Amino acid sequence: DLGPPPKSRRILKGHFGKVYAMHWAGDNHQLVSASQDGKLIIWNAMTTNKVQAIPLRSSWVMTCAFEPSVNNMVACGGLDNLCSIYQLQAPQTMRASKELAAHDGYLSCCRFIDESHIITSSGDSTCIYWDVEQGEAIATFGDHNGDVMSLAISPTNKDVFVSGSCDSTAKVWDIRSGKCTQTHLGHESDINSVSFFPDGNAFGTGSDDSSCRLFDLRCYNEVNMFGNDKILCGITSVAFSRSGRILFAGYDDYNTFGWDCLSNGKNFSFQLAGHENRVSCLGVNGKGEALCTGSWDTLLKVWA
């Protein structure tokens, strides 16, 4: 038994445009959100206070990321093809401290490995591993045959990451060799989101084919599929609970469902309703105490 469903505990209100992306900080109570209103907002999710608002040079932002170890940097990117890095403790955070330029297409996702390294994925079908200090690309990962929409870094091995693409495959990469180590097939349409299972041995995906899937790295196979005939819309984002028992997924039809990873995948365990437009992003904080959903209705909601 999974216990009672999470309830909406906080509403983060302040964006004037669609929220496109959010990411928790490593300190478990701050998060960053990116909106089409051209702002990054750093929130304290406990108090709902805005810690900082950063105006962006390009309002066409598609992704944002918090640096998890020291929590003093955020990154974002989108249709400007750049990954912009902002120092939070600087007196003048109005200007990006670094702009990483090498992608030939929009920036779909970015994730810090540590203070000095970040990985970006792009509509140019590649992922790039960067040296943040130098502002230079260290390695390019280019085996996908379509826009790369999402990436996730392994929680147990910082040299491994997974990417999901419009070629309907998810690929596992090793930064040390610079090569793709696994390609996971099964989805019938674009993969919009990938998220690692907490133990690093598996990952979850969400796709426009209206299914979420669980792929295992050890048996190199799909081990579960979450969806049914009644769910017809695409999935924008996926995230696991701290234990990995629940896979949360955000949908185009304004819903967020929680799937039991040990179930047969036909019926969701939780339905978190409350957004008035597409759920565009979601994430569980590091301690696993809270789930945050962001939506095109301009709001972020914190569930627990």
C-alpha positions in Angstrom: 0.0 0.0 0.0 1.4 3.4 -1.1 -0.4 5.4 1.6 -2.5 8.5 1.0 -1.9 10.5 -2.2 0.2 13.7 -1.9 -1.8 16.9 -1.3 -1.1 20.4 -2.7 0.7 22.1 0.1 2.1 25.3 -1.4 1.5 27.4 -4.5 4.3 29.4 -6.0 2.7 32.3 -7.8 4.7 35.1 -9.5 5.3 34.1 -13.1 3.4 36.0 -15.8 3.9 33.5 -18.6 3.8 29.7 -19.0 6.2 27.9 -16.7 8.4 25.7 -18.9 10.9 24.2 -16.5 11.8 23.8 -12.8 14.7 22.1 -10.9 15.3 21.6 -7.2 18.4 22.8 -5.5 20.6 20.4 -3.6 19.6 22.0 -0.3 16.1 20.5 -0.7 14.1 23.7 -0.1 15.1 26.0 -2.9 14.1 25.6 -6.5 14.5 27.5 -9.8 11.8 27.9 -12.4 11.9 29.3 -15.9 9.0 30.9 -17.7 8.1 32.4 -21.0 7.8 35.7 -19.3 11.6 35.9 -19.6 12.4 35.4 -15.9 14.2 32.8 -13.8 12.8 32.8 -10.3 14.6 31.3 -7.4 12.0 30.2 -4.8 12.1 29.0 -1.2 9.5 26.3 -1.6 8.8 26.0 2.1 8.0 29.7 2.7 6.9 30.3 -1.0 9.1 33.4 -0.9 11.0 34.6 -4.0 14.7 34.6 -3.2 15.7 36.2 -6.5 14.3 37.0 -10.0 16.7 36.9 -12.9 15.7 38.7 -16.2 16.8 36.7 -19.2 18.1 38.1 -22.5 16.0 35.6 -24.4 12.5 34.9 -23.1 12.3 31.7 -25.1 13.7 29.6 -22.3 13.1 25.8 -22.3 15.2 24.5 -19.4 16.8 25.5 -16.1 19.0 23.8 -13.7 20.3 24.4 -10.1 23.9 23.5 -9.3 23.4 20.8 -6.6 26.6 20.8 -4.5 27.0 24.4 -3.5 23.6 25.8 -4.7 25.1 29.1 -5.8 24.6 28.8 -9.6 21.7 28.3 -12.0 21.8 27.6 -15.7 19.2 28.0 -18.4 18.8 27.9 -22.1 16.3 27.6 -25.0 15.7 28.9 -28.5 18.8 31.1 -28.2 21.0 27.9 -28.6 23.0 29.1 -25.5 23.5 27.7 -22.0 23.6 30.8 -19.8 25.1 30.4 -16.3 24.2 32.8 -13.5 26.0 33.2 -10.2 23.5 33.7 -7.4 25.6 35.2 -4.7 26.9 37.9 -7.1 25.6 41.4 -6.3 24.7 41.8 -10.0 23.0 38.6 -11.1 21.4 40.5 -14.0 24.1 39.4 -16.4 25.1 35.8 -17.2 28.5 35.0 -15.8 29.0 32.6 -18.8 27.3 31.8 -22.0 28.2 28.4 -23.4 27.8 28.4 -27.2 28.4 25.4 -29.5 25.0 23.9 -30.2 23.4 24.4 -33.6 19.9 24.0 -32.3 17.7 25.0 -29.3 18.8 23.9 -25.8 16.3 21.4 -24.5 17.8 20.4 -21.1 20.9 21.2 -19.0 22.2 19.6 -15.8 25.2 20.5 -13.6 27.5 17.6 -12.6 29.4 20.0 -10.2 30.4 23.6 -10.0 32.7 23.3 -13.0 30.9 20.9 -15.3 27.5 20.9 -17.0 25.9 18.7 -19.6 23.4 20.2 -22.2 21.1 18.5 -24.7 19.9 20.1 -27.9 17.6 20.1 -30.9 20.8 19.6 -33.0 20.7 15.9 -31.9 23.7 16.2 -29.6 24.6 16.5 -26.0 27.7 18.4 -24.9 29.8 18.1 -21.8 31.2 21.5 -20.8 33.9 23.1 -18.7 32.0 25.9 -17.1 35.1 27.9 -16.0 36.7 27.9 -19.5 33.3 28.1 -21.2 34.5 25.4 -23.6 32.9 22.1 -24.8 35.0 19.1 -23.6 33.0 16.4 -25.4 30.1 16.1 -27.8 27.8 13.0 -27.8 26.2 12.6 -31.1 24.5 9.3 -31.8 20.9 10.4 -31.7 19.0 10.7 -35.0 16.6 13.4 -33.7 16.3 16.3 -31.3 17.5 15.4 -27.8 14.7 16.5 -25.5 16.0 15.6 -22.0 18.9 14.3 -20.0 19.5 12.9 -16.5 22.8 12.3 -14.7 23.2 9.1 -12.7 22.7 9.7 -9.0 25.4 7.0 -8.2 28.0 7.6 -10.9 28.6 11.1 -12.2 30.3 9.8 -15.3 27.0 8.3 -16.6 24.0 10.1 -18.0 20.9 9.1 -20.0 19.3 11.1 -22.8 15.8 10.9 -24.4 15.2 11.9 -28.0 12.7 12.5 -30.8 14.2 9.4 -32.5 12.1 7.6 -29.8 15.2 6.0 -28.2 16.9 6.6 -24.8 20.7 6.3 -24.8 23.0 5.8 -21.9 26.4 7.5 -22.2 29.8 7.3 -20.5 31.5 10.6 -20.2 34.9 9.0 -19.7 34.8 7.2 -23.1 32.6 9.8 -24.7 30.6 6.9 -26.2 27.0 5.6 -26.0 27.0 2.4 -24.0 23.3 1.4 -24.3 20.4 2.3 -26.6 16.9 1.5 -25.3 14.1 1.0 -27.8 10.4 0.6 -27.2 8.8 4.0 -27.3 6.7 4.7 -30.4 7.1 8.5 -30.4 9.3 11.3 -29.1 10.8 10.8 -25.6 10.2 14.1 -23.8 11.7 13.3 -20.4 14.1 10.9 -18.7 14.8 10.5 -15.0 17.2 8.1 -13.2 15.9 5.6 -10.7 17.4 6.5 -7.3 19.8 3.5 -7.2 21.2 4.4 -10.6 20.4 1.0 -12.1 17.4 2.0 -14.1 15.7 5.0 -15.5 12.2 6.2 -16.4 11.0 7.8 -19.6 7.9 9.8 -20.7 6.8 10.0 -24.3 4.4 11.5 -26.7 3.1 7.9 -27.3 1.2 8.5 -24.0 3.2 5.9 -22.1 5.9 6.0 -19.4 8.4 3.2 -19.3 11.0 1.8 -17.0 14.3 0.6 -18.5 16.9 -1.4 -16.5 20.6 -0.9 -17.2 21.6 -4.3 -15.9 19.3 -6.5 -17.9 19.4 -3.9 -20.8 15.6 -4.0 -21.3 12.3 -2.4 -20.7 11.0 -3.8 -17.4 7.7 -1.9 -17.1 5.3 0.3 -19.1 2.8 2.7 -17.6 -0.3 3.7 -19.5 -3.7 2.6 -20.6 -6.2 3.1 -23.4 -7.8 6.1 -21.6 -4.6 8.1 -21.5 -4.3 9.6 -25.0 -2.0 12.6 -24.5 1.7 12.9 -24.2 3.9 13.0 -21.1 6.1 16.1 -20.6 8.1 15.1 -17.6 8.9 12.2 -15.2 10.5 11.9 -11.8 10.8 9.2 -9.2 10.0 9.3 -5.5 13.0 9.0 -3.1 12.5 5.2 -2.8 11.8 4.7 -6.5 8.5 3.1 -5.8 6.5 5.8 -7.5 7.1 7.3 -10.9 5.4 10.7 -11.1 4.5 11.9 -14.6 3.2 15.2 -15.9 0.7 15.1 -18.8 -0.5 17.4 -21.6 -4.1 17.1 -20.3 -3.3 19.0 -17.0 -2.9 15.9 -14.9 -0.1 14.5 -12.9 -0.2 10.7 -12.2 1.8 8.7 -9.8 2.5 5.1 -11.0 3.5 2.2 -8.8 6.7 0.8 -10.3 5.9 -2.7 -9.0 2.3 -2.7 -10.5 1.4 -4.1 -13.9 1.4 -0.5 -15.2 -2.2 -0.4 -16.2 -3.7 1.8 -13.5 -2.1 4.8 -11.8 -2.0 5.0 -8.0 -2.3 8.7 -7.6 -3.9 11.5 -9.6 -2.8 15.0 -8.7 -5.2 17.4 -10.3 -5.3 21.1 -9.8 -3.4 22.7 -12.7 -5.5 24.6 -15.3 -3.2 23.9 -18.2 -0.5 21.5 -19.4 1.9 20.3 -16.7 5.2 21.1 -18.3 7.7 20.1 -15.6 8.0 18.3 -12.3 10.6 17.2 -9.8 11.1 15.5 -6.5 13.5 17.1 -4.1 16.6 15.3 -2.9 15.2 14.2 0.5 12.0 13.0 -1.2 9.8 15.1 1.0 8.2 17.2 -1.8 7.1 17.0 -5.4 6.9 20.2 -7.4 4.8 20.6 -10.6 5.0 23.5 -13.0 2.4 24.3 -15.5 1.5 26.5 -18.5 -1.1 28.0 -16.1 1.9 30.1 -14.8 1.8 28.4 -11.3 4.1 25.9 -9.6 2.5 23.7 -6.9 4.4 21.8 -4.2 2.8 18.5 -3.2 3.6 16.4 -0.1 
